[in-house]
Amino acid sequence: MTTTPSTLERGDGGTDGRRTVPLTQLIRLMAEYEKLGAHRQTFPPTPISNDTVVRGCALVAGGLLIVGVICAAAGSLVGSAAVGALALAPLAVMALRGQHNRRSRGARLDLFDHGMTVFHVGQEIVAFRWDSVEVRQLVVPFRLADAAATDYSFAVSGPGGMATEFDEHLFADAREWGPHIQSAVTATQLPNVVATIDAEQTVNFGEIAVCLDDLRYQDASYAWEHVQTIDSRDGMVRIKVDGRWVSLAPVGTIPNFYIFNEVAERLRIAAAMDQVPLEAVVYEDEPDDPAAEADEPPAAREVS
């Protein structure tokens, strides 16, 4: 992962010869440098017309103005003025929101075979590879039926301490880029995580540590044979241990949550099956090739 300025100035040999490299070319150069592979899709900023805050404020302001006109027609100038003053509040919110949207208008998200680039107006282009990026999602759907109502808000980080954040209010078509990013990260990194755990090493997911024998959080450890359920509803990761619920970390603090959920479920089930090796646990709905579901991330599952 690396960054580059959003524009590069270069001389063309003239006395005032300074021009900039187009953003698209900079993104292409960044992708080549990071070996991100073929370009797949570009996601532009969300149109202002899709901003629910702007639409809501417009409806409120419009309704108040209509009431003001009715009051004026009825001869109540004081009431009309009061209602008109109230309409200034949503109009001010609309103006501020529109200014924010205009500043974000040049942002873009680009997906490639092996990673992505993110550009915010006034900032540097940042590139991340699927094999090394950490994605934290504020809200994770616990069931597939909940996915349609999910708010996609991502905090992304990678080697070198570089990070960025974006959500469905910034980039259009979040129902496309959200699941794709999570699926690409999961399909790329899951095999190495499984191999590391099977080699009797510990893998950390934020404050939660996972190994063959147990799950550890803060100063406590929970043997897999005692873990009955893993639950991620209501924004918290919880486990049911010997009949009692234990709250762990918030979902949004766990990097690559889908990988954590997958290996934790495998280890829990393996322990219930009398320590079957991790790689031998196969779900009926899981494809042999993790990339076969590259457009749909594995959902968090509750297995009693």
Disulfide bonds with the S-S distance in Angstrom:
none
